[in-house]
């Protein structure tokens, strides 16, 4: 089982980046994105259920709502995080993570709910 995050880089404030999380070994029901800025704790950014039955399947922390969009291409086993209107405070190492099954809504923002983690990709937003 592997998760491979990619797509990070240096971008000016107001710019955009698209992160990718490629998974292999199995299909994951829930994929999450977390980030960790220098000197700060890891924080939850977004999650989605890749197997969508009904209702909401995409979730965002308040600070990125309206700017970030999570999506998936199940044929490619890849989840994307489109990041628009980037701000310097978005600078961090971004990690994708996956749960063993469907993660309930109340646990989506908890790192401990995710069993598998990618290696992280650095996003730097200059002012």
KETIDREN-89134 format. One record per residue: residue number from 1; residue in one letter; x, y, z negated of N, C-alpha, C in turn. Coordinates in steps of 0.2 Angstrom, whole numbers, m for minus. Atoms other than C-alpha are relative to their C-alpha. Example, Ala and Ser with C-alpha at 12.3 -4.5 7.8 and 13.67 -1.06 7.14 Angstrom:
2
1_a_4_m6_0_62_m22_m39_4_6_0
2_s_m4_m6_1_68_m5_m36_m4_5_m3
//
This chain:
127
1_x_4_m6_0_0_0_0_4_6_0
2_x_m4_m6_0_7_17_5_m4_6_2
3_x_3_m7_m2_2_35_6_5_4_2
4_x_m5_m4_m2_12_46_16_m3_7_2
5_x_2_m7_m1_9_65_15_5_4_4
6_x_m4_m4_m4_16_77_28_m4_6_2
7_x_3_m6_m3_13_94_36_2_6_m4
8_x_m2_m6_4_20_105_23_5_5_4
9_x_m4_m5_m3_31_120_27_0_7_m3
10_x_0_m7_2_34_138_26_m5_4_4
11_x_5_m4_m4_20_150_31_m1_7_m4
12_x_2_m6_3_16_168_28_m7_1_m3
13_x_6_m1_3_2_174_17_m5_1_6
14_x_5_m1_m5_m14_173_27_0_m5_6
15_x_m1_5_m5_m8_159_38_m3_m7_m2
16_x_3_6_1_m13_141_39_5_m6_1
17_x_m4_7_m1_m6_123_38_m5_m5_m1
18_x_4_6_0_m14_106_40_5_m5_m3
19_x_m3_6_3_m8_92_28_m3_m6_2
20_x_3_7_m2_m10_74_33_2_m5_m6
21_x_m1_6_4_m11_59_22_m2_m6_3
22_x_1_6_m4_m8_43_31_0_m6_m5
23_x_0_6_4_m13_27_22_1_m6_4
24_x_m1_6_m3_m8_10_25_m1_m6_m5
25_x_1_5_5_m11_m7_18_m7_m2_m2
26_x_7_1_1_m30_m5_15_m4_6_1
27_x_4_m6_0_m44_7_16_m2_2_m7
28_x_2_m3_6_m47_19_2_m6_3_0
29_x_7_m4_0_m64_25_m3_1_7_m2
30_x_m1_m7_2_m58_41_m12_7_2_1
31_x_m7_m3_m1_m43_51_m7_0_7_m3
32_x_0_m6_4_m38_66_m18_6_4_2
33_x_m6_m5_m1_m26_81_m15_1_3_m7
34_x_m3_m4_6_m16_88_m30_6_4_2
35_x_m6_m4_m1_m3_101_m31_4_1_m6
36_x_m4_m1_6_11_105_m43_5_6_2
37_x_m5_m6_m1_19_123_m43_6_m1_m5
38_x_m6_1_4_36_125_m50_m2_3_m7
39_x_1_m2_7_35_126_m69_m7_m1_m3
40_x_7_1_2_16_121_m69_m2_m7_0
41_x_3_6_0_6_106_m72_m3_m2_7
42_x_4_2_m6_m1_96_m58_m7_1_0
43_x_7_m2_0_m18_102_m53_m4_m3_6
44_x_4_2_m5_m32_95_m43_m2_5_5
45_x_2_m5_m5_m36_103_m26_m7_m2_3
46_x_6_2_m4_m49_93_m17_0_m8_0
47_x_1_7_m1_m56_75_m14_m5_m1_5
48_x_5_2_m4_m66_66_m2_m1_m7_0
49_x_2_7_0_m75_49_m1_0_m1_8
50_x_0_2_m7_m70_42_16_m5_m4_3
51_x_5_4_m2_m84_30_16_m6_4_m3
52_x_5_m5_2_m99_42_16_m7_m3_1
53_x_7_3_0_m116_35_11_m5_5_1
54_x_5_m5_0_m126_50_7_2_6_m4
55_x_m2_m5_5_m125_67_m1_7_3_1
56_x_m7_m4_m1_m109_77_m4_6_m5_0
57_x_m6_4_0_m93_68_0_7_4_m1
58_x_m6_m5_0_m81_83_m1_0_4_m6
59_x_0_m4_7_m76_92_m17_7_4_0
60_x_m6_m5_0_m64_107_m20_0_3_m7
61_x_m1_m4_5_m57_116_m34_m2_7_2
62_x_2_m7_m1_m64_134_m36_5_4_4
63_x_m5_m4_m2_m48_142_m31_1_m1_8
64_x_m1_2_m7_m48_134_m13_m7_0_4
65_x_7_0_m4_m67_134_m9_0_6_5
66_x_1_m5_m5_m70_143_7_6_1_4
67_x_m6_m1_m3_m52_142_12_3_m7_3
68_x_m3_7_m1_m47_123_12_m6_m4_2
69_x_5_5_m3_m56_109_22_3_m6_0
70_x_m2_7_m1_m54_91_19_m4_m4_5
71_x_4_4_m5_m58_79_32_4_m7_1
72_x_m3_7_m1_m54_61_38_m1_m2_7
73_x_1_4_m6_m51_51_53_1_m7_m2
74_x_0_7_2_m55_33_48_4_m4_4
75_x_m3_4_m5_m49_26_64_8_0_m1
76_x_m7_m1_1_m32_33_60_2_m1_m7
77_x_m1_0_7_m33_30_41_4_6_m2
78_x_m4_m7_1_m28_48_39_m5_5_m3
79_x_4_m5_3_m35_61_28_4_7_1
80_x_m3_m7_m2_m32_80_32_m2_5_m5
81_x_2_m6_4_m32_95_21_2_6_4
82_x_m1_m7_m4_m34_111_32_0_5_m5
83_x_m1_m6_5_m27_126_22_0_6_4
84_x_0_m7_m4_m32_143_29_0_5_m5
85_x_0_m6_4_m30_160_22_5_m1_m6
86_x_m5_2_5_m15_154_12_2_6_m4
87_x_m3_m5_5_m9_164_m3_6_m2_m3
88_x_m6_2_4_7_164_m12_m1_m4_m6
89_x_2_4_6_m1_156_m27_m2_m7_2
90_x_1_7_m2_m4_141_m16_6_m4_1
91_x_m6_4_m1_14_137_m15_1_m5_m6
92_x_0_6_4_17_120_m22_2_m6_4
93_x_0_7_m3_21_102_m19_m7_m3_0
94_x_7_3_m1_5_94_m12_1_m7_0
95_x_0_7_0_2_76_m16_m7_m3_2
96_x_6_4_m1_m11_64_m9_0_m6_m4
97_x_1_6_5_m18_50_m20_m6_m3_2
98_x_5_4_m2_m30_36_m18_m2_m4_m7
99_x_2_4_5_m41_27_m30_m1_m7_2
100_x_1_7_m1_m44_8_m32_m7_m1_3
101_x_7_0_m3_m62_11_m27_m3_7_0
102_x_4_m7_0_m75_25_m27_1_3_m7
103_x_m1_m4_6_m70_38_m40_m6_4_m1
104_x_6_m4_2_m85_46_m49_2_7_0
105_x_m1_m7_m1_m88_64_m47_4_3_m6
106_x_m3_m3_6_m83_68_m65_7_m1_m1
107_x_m7_2_1_m66_60_m63_4_2_6
108_x_m4_m2_m6_m61_67_m46_6_4_m2
109_x_m6_m4_1_m50_80_m54_5_m3_m5
110_x_m5_3_5_m41_68_m66_5_m4_4
111_x_m5_4_m4_m24_62_m59_0_m7_m2
112_x_0_7_2_m26_46_m70_m5_m4_3
113_x_5_4_m3_m41_41_m60_3_m3_7
114_x_m3_2_m7_m30_38_m44_6_m5_m2
115_x_m5_5_1_m20_23_m43_6_0_4
116_x_m5_0_m5_m9_26_m28_2_8_2
117_x_m2_m7_m2_1_42_m24_5_0_5
118_x_m5_m1_m6_11_48_m9_6_4_m3
119_x_m6_m3_3_28_57_m11_0_7_0
120_x_1_m7_0_22_75_m9_3_3_6
121_x_m3_m4_m6_25_88_4_0_7_m3
122_x_m1_m7_3_31_106_0_m3_5_4
123_x_3_m6_m4_20_121_5_3_6_m4
124_x_m2_m7_2_28_138_3_m3_5_4
125_x_4_m5_m3_18_153_6_4_7_m2
126_x_m4_m6_2_28_169_7_m5_6_1
127_x_5_m6_1_20_186_3_3_6_5
//
